[in-house]
Amino acid sequence: MTSGVPQGRSVTVRVPAKINLELTVGPLRADGYHDLATVFHAVSLYDELIVEPAQDWTVHATGDFGALVPRGSDNLAVRAMQDLAHAAGVDQAARIEIRKQIPVAGGMAGGSADAAAALVAADALWGLATPRRVLDELAAGLGSDVPFALTGGTAMGSGRGERLAPVLTHGTFSWVLALSETGLSTPEVYAECDRLREGSLVADPRPSPGMMAALRSGSAAALGRALANDLQPAALRLRPELGDVVDFGMARGALGAVVSGSGPTVAFLTGGVEPALDLAAALQESPLASSVRRASGPVHGARVVIPSAERREHPAGRRS
Ligand code: C5P
């Protein structure tokens, strides 16, 4: 059992947001989840978690969406660290700082990303070298999207999303993300999806051949055509104005648009940096999106990084 409060050491982890390039929702299961087939894609919109030993568990959140992060023991990052502490027989608390740039309840796995980052940070802070299989199991117990936030890249998700298989892709894709001021509740969007599709369920959800071919070829045009999300009609029913956001981007040259996960973030695929800059500027000037980000993908999952201050002092010592 590791105990006591070692001083002066902190660990910083950077973790990406995800877009669901394709999401096929199957029937509601007895446990309240839906079987699904999805293609996760990690993009370069990051949260940063800084953890250090402390007498008590505390959460401090800053950044664009810091004000919306829960501070108590219902915070998924705290639960993640406590789960790992329990599994590894560690008796220590930590101060967790979250620099939150991924929207909260935005369909981009914001809370799940922080849980994944917390597992990686705790493992490093306590020097555990936890086997990957154990981290994956803890991640799946914390939420359906948490295992992917550990892995990153582009991956197929099955089960409730927690079972992953890597997908071969070529090239880098350039995205514009239209964020909304207020989030959508994931359970509500799934429930609306069930209501809308009563009697027309997909019994055995699978990824489409068109999506797999687009990813293998690296063609942004083909990927744009293949983007699909069964939760999108439900998100649009709950937030009709998202339809205007999609139409706006498609009319201004986006190669494809999709509501990410349960929304309300709308992800636009563009042909590269220049078209992405143009679309981001147009959206920013419109009254349709509360804020706009550009991002590229795929990127790697949660990783320990050298904090920005140290990076400036020792530029050659980069680890990520
Ligand atoms: O796994 P996570 O805690 O992120 O899921 C949040 C909620 O989203 C679940 O309680 C469930 O209502 C819904 N969900 C679902 N099917 C999935 C994943 C999530 O119905 N495959």
Residues whose N, C-alpha, C, O or C-beta is under 5 A from the ligand:
A	BS01	C5P	G32 Y33 H34 L36 L142 G143 S144 D145 G159 R160 G161 T186 P187 Y190
